[in-house]
Amino acid sequence: MPSVLIVGAGFGGLAAAIELRRHGLTDVRILEKADGYGGTWRHNTYPGAACDVPSHLYSFSFSQRKDWERLCPTQPDILRYQREVVAEHGLEPIIETGTHVSACRWDERQRRWAVETSRSERTADVVIVATGQLHQPATPRLEGDFAGHSFHSAGWDHGYDLRGKRVAVVGTGASAVQFVPPVVEQAAHTTVFQRTGNWFVPRRNRAYPAVYRWMIRHVPGFQALRRRSWFWIGEGLTTAIRHPRTLGRVYGAYSWLFMRRQLHGHPELRERIWPDYTFGCKRVLFSSTFLPTLARDDVEVVTEPIERLAPEGIVTRDGRTHAADCIIYGTGFRTTAFMFPMEITGAGGRSLKQAWAAGAHAHLGITVPGFPSLYLVYGPNTNTSGGSIITYEEAQVGYIRQAIELQRDRGGPLSVRADVEATFDRETQGRFAGTAWTACDSWYRDETGRIVTNWPGYMREYIELTRRLDPREFEPV
Ligand code: NAP
């Protein structure tokens, strides 16, 4: 029975453990550097933190709930859900928290992995890296020193009282859009620094009316229908991104109308913050509260580029100093770093850094030639712009389970064939041509411009591609 170490106890790591144990692979441990499970949902506790994917789809297909209170779950709702899933599947005893994995080395002689952790050196036949794409906060290195307080949205300082303070927020991505409205309610004044505009669509996320909650609970098939509907709504958004000249224009017009309405009476602000790229190139933002918040009298939006920090605030290129008591960085994550700086060394002493020197790539985003029995969850080119990442992760762990079963049946480690991976990568990259994703710069791209985070297609295609592992695509090591 192959032994398995999973790195990361977020949704991906939990999904992997559940899948393997359900299929009789019981020698499974999860190593987690934080002091508890939950992944990105454990760390991102900023005010207003919530998922903008509806809960019926942003949850495991095998652990559906009928008691969600609103369309999109809040961060505490998600943590509670994760706790329930962990209890339901008896995962608590196999999660080793406070265990940071710094290196995984393929041991040629033992034909298994040596895993270096902050506690001890471990070995395993299989390693699954489920560290995801959104776990390393990115804070810009700005020149100068700020004398006030500052923190990143993924490390919110709940001990700092924002009431009556002058707050500067850098960034206007999916996180900032959620935390700026509650911050503005507390702060004396808020300055929001926007580098690039965004396309918005409505999201009110009010609590469901009682009758609706009753229907979800009691009407047979209603919950399943809603899950199915949201799946296809997500696929619709992907169609718009894939076809910017046709359906993308329709979605773009919808967003345009919504934004115009939201910024009615504020033409100067509208002009300054309007996006200058194709709808869907960057992540579309779901909020009905952010744009009206920007128009408030106690909020200033600065679109002039940031030049440096000064003791009293942020200095922009026009020479203005924007005074602040606190700077909140909503500047996102080092998405293209994936699991690095963790060192991963495969067969022949070749590091994953070397293998990915020209950009990250993996067969189906899951497996890399020359790295036997190493599998990735939420790896390269598996992020979604129009669906639920949990759907992708479930597909990935099903595929990984088949690969481990194949290894068990063949009695030795396997590696995906290099030609298979190269063909997959060529086809994946080719599918971005003509899509909205290529129409601007975004966190989907690495420094060479290659799109390394996103899947260029639909959820249904990815599910189909990963449903049955083709044993001919793997070779013994
Ligand atoms: P993000 O989308 O990467 O946004 C970062 C923001 O900071 C952008 O506005 C960016 O501007 C700005 N920025 C970065 N460096 C800067 C600099 N040096 N100077 C000025 N501005 C700078 O990060 P995020 O908002 O944390 O979201 C990351 C991802 O997490 C999302 O795309 C999404 O996938 C996920 N997320 C999901 C949810 C959800 O509801 N499901 C909620 C939050 C986050 P540019 O646009 O110009 O780069």
Boltz pocket constraint, residues with backbone or C-beta under 6 A from the ligand:
constraints:
  - pocket:
      binder: B
      contacts: [[A, 50], [A, 51], [A, 52], [A, 53], [A, 134], [A, 140], [A, 153], [A, 170], [A, 171], [A, 172], [A, 173], [A, 174], [A, 175], [A, 176], [A, 178], [A, 193], [A, 194], [A, 195], [A, 196], [A, 197], [A, 283], [A, 306], [A, 330], [A, 331], [A, 332], [A, 333], [A, 443]]
      max_distance: 6.0
